[in-house]
Amino acid sequence: MQAKKRRFLALLLSVLLIACQPVWAAAVEGPAAAEDVAESFDTYESVPIYVQSYEGTANGTGSLYNTLTARQKAAYNALKNISWSRIASSGNHQVQVNVQGINGTPITGYSSGGYFHASGSGVKTYQDIQNDVNAAIAALRYDRPDMLWLDGTVSHYYSFIGYNSTGRYNISSFSFGFPYTYGGQENILRERLMAEARSIAAAAGREKDMYSKVKYVHDRLAERSSYNYAATEPSGVSEYEFRMAHNAYGGMFKDQYEPVCEGYAKALKIVLNQMDIPCVLAVSDGHMWNNVKMDDGLWYNLDLTWDDSGDRIKYDYFLVGSGTKIGSETFASSHREVDPFDNNRVSGARYPKKNSVEYKYLGEDYPKTTYPDVPRSDYAYEYVEKVSKLGYFTGDNNGYFNPGKNINRAEFATVMAKAMGVDLTVYKGVYSFSDVGVTKWYAAAACWARESGLMVGNGVRFRPEAPISRQEMCSVLSRALNLDGVQSGGFTDDRSIDGWAREGVYACYAAGLVTGSTSGSFNPKGSTSRRDAAVVFARYADRVGAVPSGEQ
């Protein structure tokens, strides 16, 4: 029994990570004897924090949470849900959490000197976990600058349990540790901060439109702050004042804690978020400002720090486009965005895509766009709006259009039926193809498509879930409009067009329903996105004279 106990080791590994102030970049520190652990992770500091592409949320809220993987999100949520009272009541400011994908993870390694050392495949497994926790901490700091207990060095601790003889260990527990950066006053400061933010937001909310609301917040915060030049370096002020200058509290109140750029930007984000106005913290090498999504559905830049010029408030950097020229250079040139997860790599991929020109104020709010993922800057915006008003297209259950998603044959048949004003109820429950069940949502449209001769498949199968190709789309449209075509044309990839589709392709091209690429190709077997299908059906509507109700 004693031998078995000696073989069975429960080990605690304490690793301090990501000291992220004032601009958050990954760093590695360790407690006494951490050198033993570092031998297994000597490449860690060169490992960047990996997150998914930001393109999917470019026109959404701008939350970095949406860029994370499943395990990163789990760590983010676990950290977000730790209340200050729970932190304060823990004797060592360390809170144990359960994170799916971390707790219970098997890692190969061995114990030596009271520490766990990963080995073999376990090295990468453990690095990946550290990376994911770092990404979660960084993302939450950007998304929630009001959580002042995240300032300073947030630690994470791991316990391992397993057998040295087999080299098999599991993470038995996982904890976050908090630094008490503000001497235990973190929640008191936050409550005062949020009360003031709500007060400013309430006053701004009385303005007549979003532009005026954002301008009100911009002006109020600028009035009560002066840039703290001394706090640009830790050695210039006390550690406490340095921290206050770099958090939202310093940018919210007119008192001894004047802000630097981070204080301005974080205060603006908190107030605008109170008003449900999407606002993002953006960073360059040594500077922070904001991205703001306006009522036209587009994102703009706002640099409150550079607009606050002593007693005079400026608007040179207020809701400007990335291409807006200020003085001798464009905004994007003077504010070169860097990846918030790794400030050594220049990248705009983590931030919303900004409009190229400054916001145009109409004197009132813009009419709402139909879909949040099809902004006015999208080349297909007007087409998507038109086919939606005509009832040809609808969004998903969350109200998104999903413009980049391929339209499949079942969806295309459904839209075609709507465009032609077909009553599909008469086809309900009627068998059509072997791969179309009569209870499927598209069964009636498939049956109509077959009986009308517009989409006959191979006579047996319809392939409802398959993306419709460009040449198939043209064939259907040319039949629906009785278009005459030719058997040849000028596309550079003409030989790739199947013989049965050739006449339809060139008929639709001649009718202006479709176009080729700038290189002169047509890509006949390529899939059709919902965005491009909307363009085609808008042109179809123009040809048949269809207009939305109320516009006749």
C-alpha positions as CSV (number, residue, x, y, z in Angstrom):
1,M,0.0,0.0,0.0
2,Q,2.8,2.4,0.9
3,A,4.5,1.7,-2.5
4,K,1.3,2.4,-4.2
5,K,0.9,5.7,-2.3
6,R,4.4,6.7,-3.3
7,R,3.6,6.0,-6.9
8,F,0.4,8.1,-6.8
9,L,1.2,11.8,-6.8
10,A,-1.2,14.8,-6.6
11,L,0.9,17.7,-7.8
12,L,0.2,21.5,-7.8
13,L,1.7,23.6,-10.6
14,S,1.5,27.3,-10.1
15,V,2.3,29.4,-13.3
16,L,1.8,33.1,-13.4
17,L,0.8,34.3,-16.9
18,I,-0.1,37.3,-19.0
19,A,0.8,40.5,-17.1
20,C,-1.2,42.7,-19.4
21,Q,-0.9,46.4,-18.4
22,P,-1.1,48.8,-20.0
23,V,-1.2,47.2,-23.5
24,W,-2.0,43.5,-23.2
25,A,0.6,41.2,-24.5
26,A,1.4,37.6,-23.5
27,A,4.2,37.3,-20.9
28,V,5.4,34.4,-18.7
29,E,6.4,34.7,-15.1
30,G,6.8,32.1,-12.4
31,P,7.1,31.5,-8.7
32,A,10.0,30.0,-6.9
33,A,11.3,26.9,-8.6
34,A,9.4,27.7,-11.7
35,E,12.7,27.1,-13.6
36,D,12.0,23.4,-13.3
37,V,8.7,23.8,-15.2
38,A,10.2,26.2,-17.7
39,E,12.5,23.4,-18.9
40,S,9.5,21.7,-20.4
41,F,8.1,25.0,-21.9
42,D,11.2,26.8,-23.1
43,T,9.4,27.7,-26.4
44,Y,6.3,29.1,-24.8
45,E,7.1,32.8,-24.9
46,S,7.4,32.6,-28.7
47,V,4.0,30.9,-29.0
48,P,1.4,33.5,-30.1
49,I,-2.2,33.5,-28.8
50,Y,-4.3,31.9,-31.5
51,V,-7.9,32.9,-32.0
52,Q,-10.3,32.5,-34.9
53,S,-10.9,35.0,-37.6
54,Y,-12.8,38.2,-36.7
55,E,-14.5,38.4,-40.1
56,G,-17.7,36.7,-38.8
57,T,-18.3,39.5,-36.4
58,A,-17.0,42.4,-38.4
59,N,-20.5,44.0,-38.5
60,G,-21.8,42.7,-35.2
61,T,-21.1,43.8,-31.6
62,G,-17.3,43.7,-32.0
63,S,-17.0,41.5,-28.9
64,L,-13.7,39.6,-28.8
65,Y,-15.6,36.7,-27.2
66,N,-17.0,35.9,-30.7
67,T,-13.5,35.3,-32.0
68,L,-12.6,32.6,-29.5
69,T,-12.6,28.8,-29.8
70,A,-14.9,26.6,-27.7
71,R,-12.4,26.1,-24.9
72,Q,-11.3,29.7,-24.9
73,K,-15.0,30.7,-24.5
74,A,-15.3,28.3,-21.6
75,A,-12.4,29.9,-19.8
76,Y,-13.7,33.4,-20.7
77,N,-17.1,32.6,-19.2
78,A,-15.6,31.0,-16.1
79,L,-13.5,34.1,-15.5
80,K,-16.4,36.5,-16.2
81,N,-18.7,34.7,-13.7
82,I,-16.3,35.0,-10.8
83,S,-17.8,37.7,-8.6
84,W,-15.7,40.2,-6.6
85,S,-17.3,38.9,-3.4
86,R,-16.0,35.4,-4.2
87,I,-12.5,36.8,-4.9
88,A,-12.5,38.9,-1.7
89,S,-13.7,36.0,0.5
90,S,-10.9,33.7,-0.7
91,G,-7.9,33.8,1.6
92,N,-5.3,33.9,-1.2
93,H,-7.4,35.6,-3.8
94,Q,-7.5,32.4,-5.7
95,V,-10.8,30.9,-7.1
96,Q,-11.2,27.4,-8.3
97,V,-13.4,26.9,-11.4
98,N,-14.4,24.1,-13.7
99,V,-13.7,24.7,-17.3
100,Q,-14.8,22.2,-20.0
101,G,-11.7,21.2,-22.0
102,I,-9.3,22.0,-19.2
103,N,-10.4,20.1,-16.1
104,G,-9.7,16.4,-16.5
105,T,-7.5,16.9,-19.6
106,P,-4.9,14.1,-19.8
107,I,-1.3,15.3,-20.2
108,T,1.7,13.0,-20.4
109,G,4.6,13.9,-18.2
110,Y,6.4,13.1,-14.9
111,S,7.0,14.6,-11.4
112,S,10.3,15.8,-10.2
113,G,11.2,18.0,-7.2
114,G,7.5,18.6,-6.4
115,Y,6.7,19.9,-9.8
116,F,5.0,18.4,-12.9
117,H,6.9,18.4,-16.1
118,A,5.1,17.7,-19.4
119,S,6.8,15.5,-21.9
120,G,6.2,14.2,-25.4
121,S,2.8,15.2,-26.7
122,G,1.9,16.6,-23.3
123,V,4.1,19.6,-24.0
124,K,1.9,20.9,-26.8
125,T,-1.3,19.9,-25.0
126,Y,-0.3,22.0,-22.0
127,Q,0.9,24.9,-24.2
128,D,-2.4,24.9,-26.0
129,I,-4.3,25.1,-22.7
130,Q,-2.1,28.0,-21.5
131,N,-2.6,29.7,-24.8
132,D,-6.4,29.4,-24.5
133,V,-6.5,30.7,-21.0
134,N,-4.4,33.7,-22.0
135,A,-6.7,34.4,-24.9
136,A,-9.7,34.3,-22.6
137,I,-8.1,36.7,-20.2
138,A,-7.1,39.1,-22.9
139,A,-10.5,39.0,-24.6
140,L,-12.4,39.6,-21.4
141,R,-10.2,42.6,-20.5
142,Y,-11.0,44.2,-23.9
143,D,-14.7,43.3,-23.7
144,R,-15.2,44.3,-20.0
145,P,-12.9,47.1,-18.9
146,D,-15.2,47.7,-16.0
147,M,-14.0,44.5,-14.3
148,L,-11.1,46.3,-12.5
149,W,-10.0,43.1,-10.7
150,L,-8.7,41.9,-14.0
151,D,-6.0,44.6,-14.0
152,G,-2.5,43.6,-13.2
153,T,-1.3,40.0,-13.3
154,V,-4.1,37.5,-13.4
155,S,-2.7,34.1,-12.5
156,H,-3.8,30.6,-13.4
157,Y,-3.0,27.5,-11.4
158,Y,-3.2,23.8,-12.3
159,S,-3.2,20.7,-10.1
160,F,-2.1,17.4,-11.7
161,I,-2.9,13.9,-10.5
162,G,-1.5,10.7,-11.9
163,Y,1.2,8.0,-11.8
164,N,4.9,8.6,-12.5
165,S,5.4,5.0,-13.5
166,T,3.0,5.4,-16.4
167,G,3.5,9.1,-17.2
168,R,-0.2,9.6,-17.3
169,Y,-1.6,12.6,-15.5
170,N,-4.8,14.6,-15.6
171,I,-5.5,18.2,-14.7
172,S,-7.5,17.7,-11.4
173,S,-8.2,21.3,-10.7
174,F,-7.9,24.7,-12.2
175,S,-7.9,28.2,-10.6
176,F,-7.6,31.9,-11.4
177,G,-5.6,34.1,-9.0
178,F,-6.2,37.9,-8.7
179,P,-3.7,40.5,-7.8
180,Y,-5.6,43.0,-5.7
181,T,-4.2,45.8,-7.8
182,Y,-6.3,48.5,-6.0
183,G,-5.8,47.2,-2.5
184,G,-9.2,45.5,-2.2
185,Q,-11.1,48.6,-3.4
186,E,-11.8,47.1,-6.8
187,N,-15.5,46.7,-6.4
188,I,-16.0,50.0,-4.7
189,L,-14.2,51.7,-7.5
190,R,-16.2,49.7,-10.1
191,E,-19.6,50.6,-8.5
192,R,-18.8,54.3,-8.5
193,L,-17.5,54.0,-12.1
194,M,-20.7,52.3,-13.3
195,A,-22.9,54.7,-11.4
196,E,-21.2,57.6,-13.2
197,A,-21.4,55.8,-16.6
198,R,-25.1,55.2,-16.1
199,S,-25.6,58.9,-15.3
200,I,-23.8,60.1,-18.4
201,A,-25.6,57.5,-20.5
202,A,-29.0,58.6,-19.2
203,A,-28.2,62.3,-20.0
204,A,-26.9,61.3,-23.5
205,G,-30.0,59.2,-24.1
206,R,-32.1,62.3,-24.1
207,E,-30.4,63.5,-27.3
208,K,-32.4,63.1,-30.5
209,D,-30.3,60.6,-32.5
210,M,-27.3,58.3,-32.2
211,Y,-24.9,60.8,-33.6
212,S,-25.9,63.4,-31.0
213,K,-25.8,60.8,-28.2
214,V,-22.2,59.7,-29.1
215,K,-21.2,63.4,-29.4
216,Y,-22.6,64.1,-26.0
217,V,-20.6,61.3,-24.4
218,H,-17.5,62.4,-26.3
219,D,-17.8,66.0,-25.0
220,R,-18.6,65.2,-21.4
221,L,-15.7,62.8,-21.0
222,A,-13.3,65.3,-22.8
223,E,-14.5,68.2,-20.5
224,R,-13.7,66.3,-17.3
225,S,-10.2,65.0,-18.3
226,S,-6.8,66.2,-19.1
227,Y,-4.1,63.9,-20.4
228,N,-1.8,62.6,-17.8
229,Y,1.6,62.9,-19.4
230,A,3.4,61.8,-16.2
231,A,1.6,58.5,-16.2
232,T,2.8,57.4,-19.6
233,E,5.7,55.7,-17.8
234,P,5.4,53.7,-14.6
235,S,8.4,55.6,-13.1
236,G,6.6,59.0,-13.6
237,V,3.9,58.5,-10.9
238,S,3.1,56.2,-8.1
239,E,2.1,52.6,-9.0
240,Y,-1.5,53.3,-7.9
241,E,-1.8,56.5,-10.0
242,F,-0.3,54.7,-12.9
243,R,-3.0,52.0,-12.7
244,M,-5.8,54.6,-12.3
245,A,-4.6,56.5,-15.3
246,H,-4.8,53.4,-17.4
247,N,-8.3,52.3,-16.4
248,A,-11.8,53.6,-17.1
249,Y,-12.0,55.2,-13.6
250,G,-9.3,57.6,-14.5
251,G,-11.2,58.7,-17.7
252,M,-14.6,59.0,-16.0
253,F,-14.1,61.5,-13.2
254,K,-12.5,64.9,-12.9
255,D,-10.2,64.3,-10.0
256,Q,-6.6,63.6,-9.2
257,Y,-6.5,60.5,-11.4
258,E,-6.2,61.9,-14.9
259,P,-6.2,59.4,-17.8
260,V,-3.8,58.4,-20.5
261,C,-5.3,57.0,-23.8
262,E,-6.5,53.8,-22.2
263,G,-8.5,55.7,-19.6
264,Y,-10.2,57.8,-22.2
265,A,-11.0,54.8,-24.5
266,K,-12.2,52.5,-21.7
267,A,-14.4,55.1,-20.2
268,L,-16.0,55.8,-23.6
269,K,-16.6,52.1,-24.3
270,I,-18.3,51.6,-20.9
271,V,-20.7,54.5,-21.4
272,L,-21.6,53.7,-25.0
273,N,-22.1,50.0,-24.1
274,Q,-24.5,51.2,-21.4
275,M,-26.5,52.7,-24.3
276,D,-26.3,49.5,-26.4
277,I,-24.0,51.2,-28.9
278,P,-21.3,48.8,-30.0
279,C,-17.9,50.1,-29.1
280,V,-14.5,48.4,-29.3
281,L,-11.1,49.1,-27.8
282,A,-8.5,49.3,-30.6
283,V,-4.8,49.4,-30.0
284,S,-1.7,50.3,-31.9
285,D,1.9,50.1,-30.6
286,G,1.5,52.2,-27.5
287,H,-1.9,53.8,-28.1
288,M,-5.6,53.0,-27.6
289,W,-8.8,54.4,-29.1
290,N,-12.3,53.2,-30.1
291,N,-14.2,51.7,-33.0
292,V,-17.9,52.6,-32.8
293,K,-20.8,51.1,-34.8
294,M,-23.2,53.8,-35.9
295,D,-26.9,53.8,-36.9
296,D,-26.0,53.4,-40.6
297,G,-24.7,49.9,-39.7
298,L,-21.1,50.8,-40.3
299,W,-18.0,51.1,-38.0
300,Y,-16.0,54.3,-37.5
301,N,-12.9,55.4,-35.6
302,L,-13.1,57.7,-32.6
303,D,-10.0,58.9,-30.8
304,L,-11.1,60.9,-27.7
305,T,-7.5,61.3,-26.5
306,W,-6.4,63.2,-29.6
307,D,-9.7,65.2,-29.7
308,D,-9.1,66.4,-26.1
309,S,-6.9,69.4,-26.5
310,G,-6.8,71.3,-23.3
311,D,-9.8,73.6,-22.8
312,R,-10.9,73.1,-26.4
313,I,-12.6,70.0,-27.6
314,K,-11.9,69.0,-31.2
315,Y,-13.7,66.7,-33.6
316,D,-10.8,65.9,-35.9
317,Y,-10.9,62.2,-34.8
318,F,-14.6,61.9,-34.2
319,L,-16.3,59.1,-36.2
320,V,-13.8,59.2,-39.0
321,G,-13.1,56.6,-41.6
322,S,-9.9,54.7,-41.9
323,G,-9.2,56.6,-45.1
324,T,-10.1,60.0,-43.7
325,K,-7.2,62.3,-44.1
326,I,-6.3,64.4,-41.0
327,G,-3.5,66.8,-41.6
328,S,-0.9,65.1,-43.8
329,E,-1.9,61.4,-43.2
330,T,-4.9,59.2,-43.1
331,F,-6.3,57.9,-39.9
332,A,-5.2,54.3,-40.6
333,S,-1.6,55.6,-41.2
334,S,-1.4,57.3,-37.8
335,H,-3.4,54.6,-36.0
336,R,-1.9,51.3,-37.3
337,E,-3.9,48.6,-35.6
338,V,-2.1,45.7,-34.0
339,D,-3.5,42.3,-33.0
340,P,-4.9,42.7,-29.5
341,F,-3.7,39.2,-28.7
342,D,-0.1,39.8,-29.8
343,N,1.1,43.4,-30.2
344,N,4.1,42.3,-32.2
345,R,2.0,41.5,-35.3
346,V,0.3,44.2,-37.2
347,S,-3.2,43.1,-38.1
348,G,-6.7,44.5,-38.5
349,A,-8.3,41.1,-38.6
350,R,-9.3,41.2,-35.0
351,Y,-11.2,44.4,-35.3
352,P,-14.4,45.3,-37.1
353,K,-14.0,46.6,-40.7
354,K,-14.3,50.3,-40.6
355,N,-15.9,52.5,-43.3
356,S,-13.3,54.2,-45.4
357,V,-14.9,57.7,-45.1
358,E,-16.2,59.6,-42.1
359,Y,-19.7,59.3,-40.8
360,K,-22.3,61.3,-42.7
361,Y,-24.8,62.9,-40.3
362,L,-28.3,63.3,-41.8
363,G,-29.7,65.3,-38.9
364,E,-31.6,62.2,-37.8
365,D,-31.0,58.5,-37.4
366,Y,-30.6,56.4,-40.5
367,P,-33.4,54.0,-41.3
368,K,-32.6,50.6,-39.9
369,T,-31.0,48.0,-42.2
370,T,-33.0,44.8,-42.6
371,Y,-30.0,42.6,-41.7
372,P,-27.2,43.3,-39.3
373,D,-24.7,41.3,-41.4
374,V,-25.5,43.3,-44.6
375,P,-24.4,46.9,-43.9
376,R,-24.8,49.7,-46.3
377,S,-21.1,49.3,-47.3
378,D,-21.8,45.9,-48.8
379,Y,-21.9,46.0,-52.6
380,A,-25.1,44.0,-52.6
381,Y,-26.9,46.0,-49.9
382,E,-29.5,47.7,-52.2
383,Y,-30.2,44.3,-53.9
384,V,-30.6,42.5,-50.7
385,E,-32.9,45.1,-49.3
386,K,-35.0,45.0,-52.5
387,V,-35.5,41.2,-52.7
388,S,-36.3,41.1,-49.0
389,K,-39.0,43.8,-49.4
390,L,-40.3,41.8,-52.3
391,G,-40.5,38.7,-50.1
392,Y,-38.2,36.6,-52.1
393,F,-35.6,36.2,-49.3
394,T,-35.9,36.1,-45.5
395,G,-33.2,36.0,-42.8
396,D,-32.5,33.1,-40.4
397,N,-34.1,32.7,-36.9
398,N,-31.6,35.2,-35.5
399,G,-32.4,37.8,-38.1
400,Y,-29.2,37.4,-40.2
401,F,-29.1,37.1,-43.9
402,N,-25.8,35.1,-44.1
403,P,-24.7,36.7,-47.4
404,G,-21.6,34.5,-47.9
405,K,-23.5,31.2,-47.4
406,N,-24.1,29.2,-50.6
407,I,-27.7,29.0,-51.7
408,N,-28.7,25.4,-52.3
409,R,-31.1,24.0,-54.9
410,A,-34.0,23.7,-52.5
411,E,-33.6,27.3,-51.4
412,F,-33.3,28.5,-55.0
413,A,-36.4,26.7,-56.0
414,T,-38.3,28.3,-53.1
415,V,-37.1,31.8,-54.0
416,M,-37.9,31.1,-57.7
417,A,-41.4,30.2,-56.8
418,K,-41.9,33.3,-54.7
419,A,-40.5,35.5,-57.5
420,M,-43.0,33.9,-60.0
421,G,-45.9,34.3,-57.6
422,V,-46.6,30.5,-57.4
423,D,-49.1,29.2,-54.8
424,L,-47.1,26.3,-53.4
425,T,-50.0,25.1,-51.2
426,V,-51.4,23.1,-54.1
427,Y,-48.2,21.0,-54.2
428,K,-48.1,20.2,-50.5
429,G,-47.6,16.5,-49.7
430,V,-47.1,15.6,-53.4
431,Y,-44.2,13.2,-54.2
432,S,-41.7,14.6,-56.6
433,F,-38.2,13.1,-56.3
434,S,-36.7,10.1,-54.5
435,D,-34.5,12.3,-52.3
436,V,-37.3,14.8,-51.4
437,G,-39.4,13.6,-48.5
438,V,-43.0,14.9,-48.8
439,T,-42.7,16.4,-45.2
440,K,-39.6,18.4,-46.0
441,W,-40.0,22.2,-45.8
442,Y,-39.0,22.5,-49.5
443,A,-41.1,19.6,-50.7
444,A,-43.8,21.8,-52.4
445,A,-41.2,24.0,-54.1
446,A,-39.3,20.9,-55.4
447,C,-42.6,19.4,-56.7
448,W,-43.5,22.7,-58.5
449,A,-40.0,23.0,-59.9
450,R,-40.3,19.5,-61.5
451,E,-43.9,20.0,-62.8
452,S,-43.1,23.4,-64.3
453,G,-40.0,22.0,-66.0
454,L,-37.7,24.6,-64.5
455,M,-35.7,22.2,-62.3
456,V,-36.0,18.5,-63.1
457,G,-32.8,17.2,-61.6
458,N,-31.8,13.9,-63.3
459,G,-35.4,12.8,-63.4
460,V,-35.1,10.8,-60.2
461,R,-33.0,12.8,-57.7
462,F,-33.3,16.5,-57.0
463,R,-30.2,17.0,-54.8
464,P,-32.0,19.6,-52.6
465,E,-29.0,20.3,-50.3
466,A,-26.4,20.7,-53.0
467,P,-25.3,24.3,-53.8
468,I,-26.8,25.4,-57.1
469,S,-24.1,26.1,-59.6
470,R,-23.9,29.3,-61.7
471,Q,-24.7,27.5,-64.9
472,E,-27.7,25.7,-63.2
473,M,-29.0,29.0,-62.0
474,C,-28.8,30.5,-65.5
475,S,-30.6,27.5,-67.0
476,V,-33.5,27.9,-64.5
477,L,-33.8,31.7,-65.0
478,S,-33.6,31.5,-68.8
479,R,-36.5,29.0,-68.8
480,A,-38.5,31.1,-66.4
481,L,-38.1,34.2,-68.6
482,N,-38.2,32.4,-71.9
483,L,-34.9,33.9,-72.9
484,D,-33.2,33.1,-76.2
485,G,-29.5,32.5,-76.0
486,V,-26.6,31.5,-78.2
487,Q,-24.3,28.5,-78.1
488,S,-21.1,30.4,-77.7
489,G,-19.7,33.6,-76.3
490,G,-16.7,35.5,-75.0
491,F,-16.1,34.0,-71.6
492,T,-12.5,32.9,-71.2
493,D,-13.6,29.7,-69.6
494,D,-16.3,29.0,-72.2
495,R,-15.2,25.4,-72.6
496,S,-16.0,24.7,-69.0
497,I,-19.7,25.5,-69.6
498,D,-21.7,22.2,-70.1
499,G,-23.5,21.9,-73.4
500,W,-26.9,21.7,-71.8
501,A,-26.3,25.0,-69.9
502,R,-24.6,27.0,-72.6
503,E,-27.6,28.7,-74.1
504,G,-29.0,29.6,-70.7
505,V,-25.7,31.1,-69.5
506,Y,-25.4,33.4,-72.5
507,A,-29.1,34.3,-72.5
508,C,-28.8,35.4,-68.9
509,Y,-25.6,37.2,-69.6
510,A,-27.2,39.1,-72.6
511,A,-30.2,40.0,-70.4
512,G,-27.9,41.5,-67.8
513,L,-28.9,39.0,-65.1
514,V,-25.3,37.8,-64.6
515,T,-21.9,39.0,-65.4
516,G,-18.4,37.5,-65.6
517,S,-15.4,38.3,-63.6
518,T,-13.0,41.2,-64.3
519,S,-10.7,38.6,-66.0
520,G,-13.5,37.6,-68.4
521,S,-14.3,34.2,-66.9
522,F,-17.7,32.9,-65.8
523,N,-16.9,30.1,-63.4
524,P,-19.9,28.0,-64.5
525,K,-19.6,25.2,-62.0
526,G,-18.9,27.5,-59.1
527,S,-21.5,27.8,-56.3
528,T,-23.7,30.9,-55.8
529,S,-23.7,32.8,-52.6
530,R,-26.9,34.2,-51.1
531,R,-25.5,37.7,-51.7
532,D,-25.0,37.0,-55.4
533,A,-28.3,35.3,-55.7
534,A,-30.0,38.4,-54.2
535,V,-28.3,40.5,-56.9
536,V,-29.5,38.2,-59.7
537,F,-33.1,38.1,-58.3
538,A,-33.2,41.9,-57.9
539,R,-32.3,42.1,-61.6
540,Y,-34.9,39.6,-62.4
541,A,-37.5,41.7,-60.5
542,D,-36.4,44.8,-62.6
543,R,-36.9,42.8,-65.8
544,V,-40.4,41.6,-64.9
545,G,-41.4,45.0,-63.4
546,A,-41.9,43.7,-59.8
547,V,-41.7,46.3,-57.1
548,P,-42.3,46.0,-53.3
549,S,-45.8,46.7,-52.0
550,G,-46.2,50.3,-51.2
551,E,-43.8,51.4,-53.9
552,Q,-46.2,51.0,-56.9
